[in-house]
């Protein structure tokens, strides 16, 4: 890689705090339930008190992401300062309870929570019940032109003729994940670099790797040198991270598989739209089929098993988000595939033994778009809320450049809008965000929008199809069945249970 190109890549990924899916997604949940709390945040005020709004809002917020809850608390505090007649209550919920808690409220037509935060993997399940936000987007209450098109895919319902029939949420946090976080003290060792280059014929430099095979070779080398207790920490958790970790691998093989049929502009790297949509496609007669039976799925299964061999086996410790977040802090791992929202914790010297010793690279699944994708965090409105207009006003405030800049300054929060990223990039510690503006603007050229939003019509994707998938892949990783059996079990079962709206 030329020096100039390399510098650009470094500028793009150095501190890639995305929490890019997916489908992501998404999604660093804590497993410990917490009590409902009223925000008592006391940040510097963004504006003086104003009359005119009154009422109450409850916001359902998933726990675990180190910047998400603090940002919601910060925004709630600022909103209540501006509008003293408004009371905002934050209801924390563990990842494993998010969907059921939301569905119970929505299906029972409860007014609370008024606002629900969710991830791409839950979008198709919650979408039918959440409010259609198109009137607020078209009227400008929420600035649609400021939101990258590619970030909206998970919350759009699209007819076969390309007409958008519903938008049931908006992205407010930008997440790029997974990325590879690695130890500089290990990878910058000249002796190791020389030996590795001589043995494998390519560099011990994650920014230059172009395939999963190169990634595995590097992990094998580091494991043999015992530079850390384990060479690699890779997601294989039984709640969600198998699901998100595998799509990262599958997508890079699917790019070259006509059976999957990735849209041409996406396959050429027009925008990072890796996501669950790759599991589904339309057939010539207009029905919906799945791509699990394609050759690239089998290739990805085998590659995935190689990637999880450098850590404790799944029978001893499954690597869910909490483990990906916390175990790398110990200094026992040379590399981790993680959400960028974990980077502040990794660099926190009070809890991390690797603070100041990390660098970031896209996952090396291929040139476009690597193994790293776009997986925003969304917020939707309960249609039975006491005051939906007030809820939307808070969403607009949450997504304002003014609030985004304050969030970047106070908690290192990464915005989801173009103006928000520009504002956050003016904060010295987050100047690395500036190059992402042109990258995200490229999303406007997306083609085949029906295909890219097709997964939103699969109403039992999260509730029924995801758990079966995870159990089957876990059985494969445990050695209880081979890759072919795993593929066929998922293919047949998904095809029989899939529900299309």
TALIN-V338118 format. One record per residue. BURIAL is I if it has 9 or more other C-alpha atoms within 8 Angstrom, else O. Layout:
burial
BURIAL
BURIAL
//
This chain:
burial
O
O
O
O
O
I
O
O
I
I
I
I
I
I
I
I
I
I
I
I
I
I
I
I
I
I
I
I
I
I
O
O
O
O
O
O
O
O
I
O
I
O
O
O
O
O
O
O
O
O
O
O
O
I
I
O
I
I
I
I
I
I
I
I
I
I
I
I
I
I
I
I
I
I
I
I
I
I
I
I
I
I
I
I
I
I
I
I
I
I
I
I
I
I
I
O
O
I
I
O
O
I
I
O
I
I
O
O
O
I
I
I
I
I
I
I
I
I
I
I
I
I
I
I
I
I
I
O
I
I
I
I
I
O
O
I
I
O
O
O
I
I
I
O
O
O
I
I
I
I
I
I
I
I
I
I
I
I
I
O
O
O
O
I
O
I
I
I
I
I
I
I
I
I
I
I
I
I
I
I
I
I
I
I
O
O
I
O
O
O
O
I
I
O
O
I
I
O
O
O
O
O
I
I
O
I
I
O
I
I
I
I
O
I
I
I
I
I
I
I
I
I
I
O
O
O
I
I
O
I
I
I
I
I
I
I
I
I
I
I
I
I
I
I
I
I
I
I
I
I
I
I
I
I
I
O
I
O
O
I
I
I
O
O
I
I
I
O
I
I
I
I
O
I
I
I
I
I
I
I
I
I
O
O
O
O
O
O
I
I
I
I
I
I
O
I
I
I
I
I
I
I
I
I
I
O
I
I
O
I
I
O
I
I
O
O
O
I
I
I
I
I
O
I
I
O
I
I
I
I
I
I
I
I
I
I
I
I
I
I
I
I
I
I
I
I
I
I
I
O
O
I
O
I
I
O
I
I
I
I
I
I
I
I
I
I
O
O
I
I
I
I
I
I
I
I
I
I
I
I
I
I
I
I
I
O
O
I
O
I
I
I
I
I
I
I
I
I
I
I
I
O
I
I
I
I
I
I
I
O
I
I
I
I
I
I
I
I
O
I
I
I
I
I
I
I
I
O
O
I
I
I
I
I
I
I
I
O
I
I
I
I
I
O
O
I
O
O
I
I
I
I
I
I
I
I
I
I
I
I
I
I
O
I
I
I
I
I
I
I
I
I
I
I
I
I
I
I
O
O
O
O
I
O
O
I
I
I
I
I
I
O
O
I
I
O
O
I
O
O
O
//
